[in-house]
């Protein structure tokens, strides 16, 4: 699990700098394909399944609502006092339910945002690896299938046909929301101050223009 944790940390790190995780594909995909094949062979032989790291577990657990478990940021945006962030959250919600989080990564933005480094890079790696630890400890069944993108919760269940994966995904979701909330509130405060400053500037310009027109005393 430590190796998987390090890999997830590196994936979140390069995503934070705007580089897609597919750069790790040539290394990770052959390993994941070998591991799922060995798990299937072991199951058919009635032997204990040896591996927890497969494409299915990576997508269903680390990629739950998108790489780095960004559903917490999406929910925070949807509940924001800022009109701009509410719109971003609404746009990002549906894709995140299918593991696509580019709208929130570049919309919030999370990418290159120092305030979001801890919840995304560090928090995302830990939350995404949490189910792998459970499988390693025997508290969650090992994977036997790499399901397609069928949406959150269902995808996790199909990986190992273990109902406990739904509970684990729910824990990941709640953990993400709790982790992201304080960091987003700090960022939101700054954004609201900027919005007020812009509105005040617009009001000042409008009042100034209106005064100028009154001084001209134009009669149409």
C-alpha positions in Angstrom: 0.0 0.0 0.0 2.9 2.4 0.6 4.0 2.1 -3.0 0.4 2.8 -4.2 0.2 5.8 -1.8 3.4 7.2 -3.3 2.1 6.6 -6.8 -1.2 8.4 -6.0 0.7 11.3 -4.5 2.7 11.6 -7.6 -0.4 11.5 -9.8 -2.1 14.3 -7.8 1.2 16.3 -7.8 1.5 16.3 -11.6 -2.2 16.9 -12.0 -1.8 19.9 -9.7 0.7 21.3 -12.2 -1.7 20.6 -15.1 -0.1 17.4 -16.4 -2.4 14.5 -17.0 -1.8 11.2 -15.1 -1.7 9.2 -18.4 2.0 9.9 -18.5 2.3 7.0 -15.9 0.2 4.7 -18.2 3.1 2.9 -19.9 4.4 1.9 -16.4 1.2 1.2 -14.5 -1.1 -0.4 -17.1 1.0 -3.5 -17.8 1.3 -4.0 -14.0 -2.4 -3.6 -13.4 -3.3 -5.9 -16.3 -1.0 -8.6 -15.0 -2.4 -8.3 -11.4 -6.1 -8.6 -12.5 -5.2 -11.6 -14.6 -3.5 -13.3 -11.7 -6.4 -12.5 -9.4 -8.8 -14.1 -11.9 -6.6 -17.2 -12.2 -6.4 -17.5 -8.4 -10.1 -17.2 -8.0 -10.8 -19.9 -10.6 -8.3 -22.1 -8.8 -10.0 -21.4 -5.4 -6.8 -19.7 -4.0 -6.5 -16.4 -2.1 -6.4 -13.4 -4.5 -2.9 -11.8 -4.3 -3.3 -8.3 -5.6 -5.3 -5.2 -4.7 -3.9 -2.8 -7.3 -5.7 -3.0 -10.6 -7.3 -0.7 -13.2 -10.6 -1.3 -11.5 -9.6 -0.4 -8.0 -7.6 2.6 -9.3 -10.6 4.0 -11.1 -13.2 3.1 -8.5 -11.3 4.2 -5.4 -8.5 6.7 -6.3 -10.6 8.0 -9.3 -13.8 8.2 -7.2 -15.4 11.4 -8.5 -12.1 12.1 -10.3 -8.5 11.6 -9.5 -7.8 13.0 -6.0 -11.4 12.6 -4.8 -12.5 16.2 -5.6 -16.2 15.8 -4.8 -15.6 17.8 -1.7 -14.6 20.8 -3.7 -17.6 20.4 -6.0 -20.0 20.3 -3.1 -18.3 23.3 -1.5 -18.7 25.2 -4.7 -22.4 24.3 -5.0 -23.0 25.6 -1.5 -20.9 28.7 -2.0 -22.1 32.3 -1.4 -20.4 33.2 -4.6 -22.5 33.1 -7.7 -19.5 32.2 -9.8 -18.5 29.2 -7.7 -22.1 27.9 -7.5 -22.2 27.8 -11.3 -18.8 26.0 -11.4 -20.1 23.5 -8.9 -23.3 22.9 -10.9 -21.3 22.3 -14.1 -18.8 20.0 -12.4 -21.2 17.8 -10.5 -22.5 15.5 -13.2 -19.1 14.7 -14.8 -17.7 14.0 -11.3 -20.3 11.3 -10.8 -18.5 9.4 -13.6 -15.0 10.1 -12.4 -14.3 13.2 -14.6 -13.0 16.1 -12.6 -11.3 18.4 -15.2 -14.2 20.9 -14.9 -13.4 21.5 -11.2 -9.7 21.1 -11.6 -9.5 24.0 -14.1 -12.7 25.8 -13.1 -12.2 26.4 -9.4 -9.2 26.2 -10.2 -7.4 23.5 -8.2 -4.6 23.4 -10.7 -1.7 25.7 -9.6 -3.8 27.0 -6.6 -1.4 27.0 -3.6 -4.4 27.0 -1.1 -5.7 23.7 -2.5 -2.4 21.9 -2.5 -3.0 20.1 0.8 -6.5 18.9 0.2 -5.8 17.8 -3.3 -2.3 16.4 -3.4 -1.9 15.1 0.1 -5.6 14.6 1.1 -6.5 13.1 -2.3 -3.6 10.6 -2.2 -4.5 9.4 1.3 -8.3 9.2 0.6 -7.7 7.4 -2.7 -5.4 4.8 -1.1 -7.6 4.2 2.0 -9.6 1.3 0.3 -6.3 -0.3 -0.8 -5.2 -0.5 2.8 -8.6 -2.1 3.7 -8.1 -4.8 1.0 -4.5 -5.4 2.2 -5.8 -5.9 5.7 -8.5 -8.3 4.5 -11.4 -5.9 5.4 -12.4 -5.6 1.7 -12.5 -8.2 -1.0 -9.8 -8.2 -3.6 -10.7 -7.1 -7.2 -11.8 -9.6 -9.8 -13.1 -7.2 -12.5 -12.3 -4.0 -14.3 -15.7 -2.4 -14.9 -16.4 0.4 -17.4 -17.3 3.9 -16.2 -20.7 3.2 -14.9 -20.8 5.9 -12.2 -19.8 6.2 -8.6 -20.7 3.5 -6.1 -21.8 1.0 -8.7 -18.3 0.9 -10.3 -16.8 0.2 -6.9 -19.2 -2.6 -6.2 -18.5 -4.3 -9.6 -14.8 -4.3 -8.9 -15.1 -7.0 -6.3 -18.8 -7.7 -5.8 -18.5 -6.6 -2.2 -21.2 -4.5 -0.8 -18.7 -2.9 1.7 -17.2 -1.0 -1.2 -20.3 1.2 -1.3 -19.8 2.0 2.4 -16.1 2.7 1.7 -17.0 5.1 -1.2 -19.4 6.9 1.1 -16.7 7.3 3.7 -14.4 8.7 0.9 -17.1 11.2 -0.1 -17.7 12.4 3.4 -14.0 12.6 4.1 -13.5 14.7 1.0 -16.2 17.1 1.9 -14.9 17.5 5.5 -11.3 18.0 4.1 -12.2 20.5 1.4 -14.6 22.6 3.4 -12.2 24.8 5.5 -9.7 25.3 2.6 -12.5 26.3 0.2 -14.0 28.7 2.8 -10.7 30.5 3.0 -10.6 30.8 -0.8 -14.2 31.8 -1.0 -13.7 34.7 1.4 -11.0 36.1 -0.9 -13.3 35.7 -3.9 -16.3 37.4 -2.2 -14.1 40.3 -1.3 -13.0 40.6 -4.9 -16.7 40.4 -6.1 -17.6 43.2 -3.7 -14.8 45.4 -4.9 -15.8 44.9 -8.5 -19.5 45.7 -7.7 -18.4 48.8 -5.8 -16.3 49.9 -8.7 -19.2 49.4 -11.1 -21.5 51.4 -8.8 -19.0 54.2 -8.5 -18.6 54.4 -12.3 -22.3 54.4 -12.8 -22.9 57.1 -10.3 -20.1 59.2 -11.8 -21.6 58.8 -15.3 -25.0 59.7 -14.0 -23.7 62.9 -12.3 -21.9 63.9 -15.5 -25.1 63.5 -17.6 -27.0 65.6 -15.1 -24.4 68.3 -15.3 -24.7 68.4 -19.1 -28.4 69.1 -18.6 -29.3 67.6 -22.0 -32.9 67.9 -23.1 -34.0 65.3 -25.6 
